[in-house]
Amino acid sequence: MTPKPTSDEAKTGARSSGPQSKPRTVHSCNFRYAGRLSNENARALTALHEKFAVNVATSLELYLGTSLQLKLLSLEQMAIQDYVAGMKSNNYVVPCTPNVTESMLLVEMDISLIFPIIDLLLGGTGEASEQTRELTEIDEEIMQSVTVLVVKQMERSWRALDLLLTPGRCTKPGMIQQIFQVNEKLVLLMFEMTIGGTTGPFNIVLPAPFVGSLLRHLKTAQAKKTSSLRPPPSPTLRERILECDFTVAADMTQMRVLVKDLIALKPGMVLKMKAPVNKPGRLTVENVEIFEAGPVRNGSRKAAQLSCRMQEPAPTKEWYDDVPDSRNKSTVLLEHAL
């Protein structure tokens, strides 16, 4: 007697007898690269902030009264811990609060740039300084006007967001981790500023959610700009014909005058026309009578008042139109030509 298969054996046999599933393909994933900017988005941000650098340099040159250069070096994504680890402890860092998101932005200037700027604001020459002391509250108060100029240019560059930024007080690098979340991703815009013979880094730190919102608004604005640049539809044949010009005249037609009267014409004379006063004139278009019309005045300009439409002229009849239908008109024309 053959033993009955157990339930597990029966399930195994059922799976083996069914259609075989395709083998799965497994790829390794590096979570450090998750959420990275695409090349297209990176190019859009680069082009936007290259213009921002030019605008900031122009504004600060006018405000400080000296030559200044600012250029974008690179754009990087990193975690908040990596950013804080690479900061100097005495850099000038100002958090800015936007009205469109809860995340803060950071404006960071190297300490080597701060003292030449302060020297210029106080009437100095802005020469490079070797001092590396901590910034005082007075230094921070003096730098607030420069920060406001930079923030205004940030709002101008990001006008697609309808953004308002409120700069805060200078903060220490050790306090930055309390502003952002522990594992928050950042986009670091690294610039290089040169002023008074001193060159140093100038950075803007943007949280990843803010960058995503900025890119979406940039694409929407670019799409609207592209659609607005489309050429208008070409006019139809009827519309083009309606824009053509024709010669129009309002006068008395088919009037006859003796030759001796024409020869005797002189300036100031009155030429007597053989027409009743109540006889209307004619409005002609390219010498074709269209309406009966009488002279009137429209303000300070002459005009013609139309009374009734003239009878449409009969179509011109050619000699070969009388040829019977039994004969081909082309044959008749050939015979006539010969």
C-alpha positions as CSV (number, residue, x, y, z in Angstrom):
1,M,0.0,0.0,0.0
2,T,1.4,3.4,-1.1
3,P,1.6,5.9,1.8
4,K,-0.3,9.2,1.3
5,P,1.9,12.3,1.0
6,T,1.9,14.7,3.8
7,S,0.5,18.3,3.5
8,D,4.0,19.8,3.2
9,E,5.0,17.4,0.4
10,A,1.8,18.1,-1.4
11,K,2.4,21.9,-1.3
12,T,6.0,21.3,-2.5
13,G,4.7,19.2,-5.4
14,A,2.1,21.8,-6.3
15,R,4.8,24.5,-6.5
16,S,7.1,22.4,-8.6
17,S,4.3,21.5,-11.0
18,G,3.2,25.1,-11.5
19,P,4.9,27.7,-13.8
20,Q,8.4,28.6,-12.8
21,S,8.9,32.2,-11.5
22,K,11.5,34.4,-13.1
23,P,14.7,34.8,-11.1
24,R,14.9,38.1,-9.3
25,T,17.7,40.5,-10.1
26,V,19.2,42.2,-7.0
27,H,21.3,45.4,-7.3
28,S,23.4,46.9,-4.5
29,C,22.1,50.3,-3.3
30,N,24.3,53.0,-1.8
31,F,21.9,55.1,0.4
32,R,24.4,57.9,0.6
33,Y,23.5,58.8,-3.0
34,A,19.7,58.7,-2.4
35,G,18.0,62.0,-3.3
36,R,21.0,63.4,-5.2
37,L,20.4,66.2,-7.5
38,S,20.2,65.3,-11.2
39,N,22.6,66.9,-13.7
40,E,19.7,69.0,-15.1
41,N,18.8,70.3,-11.6
42,A,22.4,71.0,-10.8
43,R,22.9,73.0,-14.0
44,A,19.7,75.0,-13.3
45,L,21.0,75.9,-9.8
46,T,24.4,76.7,-11.1
47,A,23.1,79.1,-13.8
48,L,20.8,80.8,-11.2
49,H,23.5,81.4,-8.6
50,E,26.1,82.5,-11.1
51,K,23.8,85.5,-11.8
52,F,23.3,85.9,-8.1
53,A,27.1,86.2,-7.6
54,V,27.3,89.0,-10.2
55,N,24.4,90.9,-8.5
56,V,25.9,90.6,-5.0
57,A,29.3,91.7,-6.2
58,T,27.8,94.8,-8.0
59,S,25.7,95.7,-4.9
60,L,28.6,95.4,-2.5
61,E,31.0,97.3,-4.8
62,L,28.6,100.2,-4.8
63,Y,28.0,100.0,-1.0
64,L,31.6,99.6,0.1
65,G,33.2,101.8,-2.6
66,T,35.8,99.3,-3.7
67,S,36.3,96.5,-6.2
68,L,34.9,93.2,-5.2
69,Q,34.7,89.8,-7.0
70,L,32.4,86.9,-6.2
71,K,32.2,83.7,-8.2
72,L,30.5,80.3,-7.7
73,L,33.0,77.5,-7.3
74,S,30.9,74.4,-6.7
75,L,27.6,73.0,-5.5
76,E,27.6,70.1,-3.1
77,Q,25.1,67.9,-1.2
78,M,26.0,66.8,2.3
79,A,24.7,65.9,5.7
80,I,24.5,68.5,8.4
81,Q,27.2,66.7,10.4
82,D,29.7,66.9,7.5
83,Y,29.1,70.6,7.0
84,V,29.5,71.5,10.7
85,A,32.7,69.4,10.9
86,G,34.4,71.5,8.2
87,M,33.5,74.9,9.6
88,K,35.9,77.3,11.4
89,S,34.9,78.1,14.9
90,N,35.0,81.9,14.4
91,N,33.3,82.3,11.0
92,Y,30.4,84.8,10.5
93,V,27.3,82.7,10.2
94,V,23.8,84.2,10.0
95,P,20.6,82.1,9.9
96,C,17.7,83.4,7.7
97,T,14.1,82.5,8.1
98,P,12.0,82.2,4.9
99,N,8.3,82.8,4.8
100,V,7.6,79.7,2.6
101,T,9.1,77.0,4.7
102,E,10.0,76.3,8.3
103,S,13.6,75.3,7.5
104,M,16.3,78.0,7.9
105,L,19.0,79.0,5.5
106,L,22.5,80.0,6.4
107,V,24.8,82.7,5.1
108,E,28.5,82.0,6.0
109,M,31.5,84.3,5.5
110,D,35.0,83.4,6.3
111,I,36.5,85.4,9.2
112,S,39.3,86.7,6.9
113,L,36.7,88.6,4.8
114,I,35.0,90.2,7.8
115,F,37.7,92.6,9.0
116,P,38.4,94.2,5.6
117,I,34.7,94.8,5.2
118,I,34.4,96.4,8.6
119,D,37.5,98.5,7.9
120,L,35.9,99.8,4.7
121,L,32.6,100.6,6.5
122,L,34.5,102.5,9.1
123,G,36.3,104.6,6.5
124,G,39.5,102.5,6.1
125,T,41.2,101.1,3.1
126,G,40.1,97.5,3.5
127,E,43.5,96.0,3.7
128,A,44.1,92.4,4.7
129,S,44.3,91.9,8.5
130,E,46.2,89.1,10.3
131,Q,44.1,89.3,13.4
132,T,42.0,86.2,14.1
133,R,40.1,87.3,17.1
134,E,36.4,86.5,17.8
135,L,33.8,88.9,16.5
136,T,32.4,91.3,19.0
137,E,28.8,92.4,19.2
138,I,29.9,95.7,17.7
139,D,31.4,93.9,14.7
140,E,28.2,91.9,14.2
141,E,26.1,95.1,14.3
142,I,28.3,96.7,11.7
143,M,28.0,93.6,9.5
144,Q,24.2,93.6,9.6
145,S,23.9,96.1,6.7
146,V,26.1,93.9,4.5
147,T,24.0,90.9,5.4
148,V,20.8,92.7,4.5
149,L,22.2,93.5,1.0
150,V,23.1,89.8,0.4
151,V,19.6,88.7,1.6
152,K,17.9,91.2,-0.8
153,Q,19.9,89.7,-3.7
154,M,18.8,86.2,-2.5
155,E,15.2,87.2,-2.6
156,R,15.7,88.7,-6.1
157,S,17.3,85.6,-7.4
158,W,14.6,83.4,-5.9
159,R,11.7,85.7,-6.9
160,A,9.9,82.6,-8.4
161,L,9.1,81.6,-4.8
162,D,7.7,85.0,-3.9
163,L,10.1,84.8,-1.0
164,L,10.8,87.0,2.0
165,L,13.9,86.3,4.1
166,T,14.4,87.5,7.7
167,P,18.0,87.5,8.7
168,G,18.7,86.6,12.4
169,R,21.7,87.3,14.6
170,C,25.1,85.9,14.1
171,T,25.3,82.4,15.6
172,K,28.2,80.2,16.6
173,P,29.0,77.1,14.5
174,G,28.4,74.9,17.6
175,M,24.7,76.1,17.6
176,I,24.0,75.1,14.0
177,Q,23.0,71.6,14.8
178,Q,20.2,72.9,16.9
179,I,18.8,74.8,13.9
180,F,18.6,71.7,11.6
181,Q,17.4,68.2,12.1
182,V,20.0,65.5,13.0
183,N,20.0,63.7,9.6
184,E,18.9,66.6,7.4
185,K,20.4,66.9,3.9
186,L,21.9,70.2,2.8
187,V,22.9,71.8,-0.5
188,L,26.1,73.9,0.0
189,L,26.7,76.7,-2.5
190,M,30.4,77.5,-2.3
191,F,31.6,80.9,-3.6
192,E,34.9,82.7,-3.5
193,M,35.0,86.3,-2.6
194,T,38.0,88.7,-3.2
195,I,38.0,92.1,-1.6
196,G,40.9,94.4,-0.8
197,G,43.5,91.8,-1.7
198,T,41.9,89.2,0.6
199,T,40.3,86.1,-0.8
200,G,38.1,83.7,1.3
201,P,35.1,81.4,1.1
202,F,31.5,82.7,1.1
203,N,28.9,80.0,1.5
204,I,25.1,79.7,1.4
205,V,23.5,76.6,3.0
206,L,20.1,75.5,1.8
207,P,18.0,72.6,3.2
208,A,17.0,70.0,0.7
209,P,13.2,70.7,1.0
210,F,13.8,74.3,0.1
211,V,15.9,73.4,-2.9
212,G,13.2,71.0,-4.2
213,S,10.6,73.8,-3.9
214,L,12.9,76.2,-5.7
215,L,13.5,73.8,-8.6
216,R,9.8,73.2,-9.0
217,H,9.0,76.9,-9.2
218,L,12.0,77.4,-11.6
219,K,10.6,74.8,-14.0
220,T,7.1,76.3,-13.9
221,A,8.5,79.8,-14.6
222,Q,10.6,78.4,-17.4
223,A,7.6,76.6,-18.9
224,K,5.5,79.8,-18.8
225,K,8.4,81.8,-20.4
226,T,8.7,79.3,-23.2
227,S,5.0,79.3,-23.9
228,S,4.9,83.1,-24.0
229,L,7.7,83.2,-26.5
230,R,5.8,81.1,-29.1
231,P,5.2,83.0,-32.3
232,P,1.6,84.2,-32.8
233,P,-0.4,82.2,-35.4
234,S,0.0,83.4,-38.9
235,P,-3.0,85.4,-40.2
236,T,-5.4,83.7,-42.6
237,L,-5.7,84.7,-46.3
238,R,-9.0,86.6,-45.4
239,E,-7.3,88.6,-42.6
240,R,-4.4,89.5,-44.9
241,I,-6.8,90.6,-47.7
242,L,-8.7,92.8,-45.2
243,E,-5.5,94.7,-44.4
244,C,-4.9,95.7,-48.1
245,D,-5.3,99.3,-49.2
246,F,-7.7,100.5,-51.9
247,T,-8.1,104.0,-53.5
248,V,-11.4,105.5,-52.5
249,A,-12.9,108.7,-54.0
250,A,-16.1,110.7,-53.3
251,D,-16.9,112.9,-56.3
252,M,-19.3,113.7,-59.2
253,T,-18.7,111.2,-62.0
254,Q,-19.3,111.3,-65.7
255,M,-19.6,115.1,-65.8
256,R,-18.9,116.8,-69.2
257,V,-17.3,120.2,-69.7
258,L,-16.7,122.1,-72.9
259,V,-13.1,122.3,-74.0
260,K,-13.2,126.1,-74.2
261,D,-14.3,126.2,-70.5
262,L,-11.3,124.0,-69.6
263,I,-8.9,126.2,-71.5
264,A,-10.2,129.3,-69.7
265,L,-9.8,127.9,-66.2
266,K,-7.9,130.0,-63.8
267,P,-7.4,130.0,-60.0
268,G,-10.4,131.6,-58.3
269,M,-12.8,130.9,-61.1
270,V,-16.1,128.9,-60.5
271,L,-16.6,126.0,-62.9
272,K,-20.3,125.6,-63.5
273,M,-21.3,121.9,-63.6
274,K,-24.3,120.9,-65.5
275,A,-25.8,118.9,-62.6
276,P,-28.7,119.7,-60.2
277,V,-27.8,120.6,-56.6
278,N,-29.8,117.6,-55.3
279,K,-28.0,115.1,-57.5
280,P,-25.9,112.8,-55.2
281,G,-22.3,112.1,-55.8
282,R,-20.6,108.7,-56.1
283,L,-18.3,106.8,-53.8
284,T,-15.8,104.9,-56.0
285,V,-13.4,102.2,-55.1
286,E,-10.6,101.8,-57.7
287,N,-12.8,103.7,-60.2
288,V,-15.8,101.4,-59.5
289,E,-19.0,103.1,-58.3
290,I,-20.2,101.5,-55.1
291,F,-22.5,103.9,-53.3
292,E,-24.3,107.2,-53.8
293,A,-22.8,109.7,-51.4
294,G,-23.0,113.3,-50.4
295,P,-20.3,115.5,-48.8
296,V,-20.5,116.1,-45.1
297,R,-18.2,117.1,-42.3
298,N,-17.0,114.9,-39.4
299,G,-15.5,117.4,-36.9
300,S,-12.6,119.1,-38.7
301,R,-12.4,116.4,-41.4
302,K,-14.3,115.9,-44.6
303,A,-16.5,112.8,-45.0
304,A,-19.0,111.2,-47.2
305,Q,-22.5,110.2,-46.2
306,L,-23.7,107.1,-48.0
307,S,-27.3,106.9,-49.1
308,C,-27.8,103.8,-51.2
309,R,-25.8,101.1,-52.9
310,M,-25.2,101.4,-56.6
311,Q,-26.4,98.6,-58.9
312,E,-23.7,96.0,-59.2
313,P,-22.1,96.1,-62.7
314,A,-23.0,93.2,-65.0
315,P,-20.2,90.7,-65.6
316,T,-18.2,91.3,-68.7
317,K,-19.3,89.1,-71.6
318,E,-16.7,87.8,-73.9
319,W,-17.3,87.1,-77.6
320,Y,-16.7,83.4,-77.2
321,D,-19.4,83.0,-74.5
322,D,-22.0,82.8,-77.4
323,V,-20.4,79.7,-78.7
324,P,-22.8,76.7,-78.5
325,D,-22.0,74.1,-75.8
326,S,-21.6,71.5,-78.5
327,R,-18.2,73.0,-79.5
328,N,-15.2,73.2,-77.3
329,K,-14.3,76.8,-76.4
330,S,-10.6,76.1,-76.6
331,T,-11.1,75.0,-80.2
332,V,-12.9,78.2,-81.1
333,L,-10.2,80.3,-79.5
334,L,-7.5,78.4,-81.6
335,E,-9.5,79.0,-84.8
336,H,-9.9,82.7,-83.9
337,A,-6.2,83.0,-83.3
338,L,-5.3,81.4,-86.6
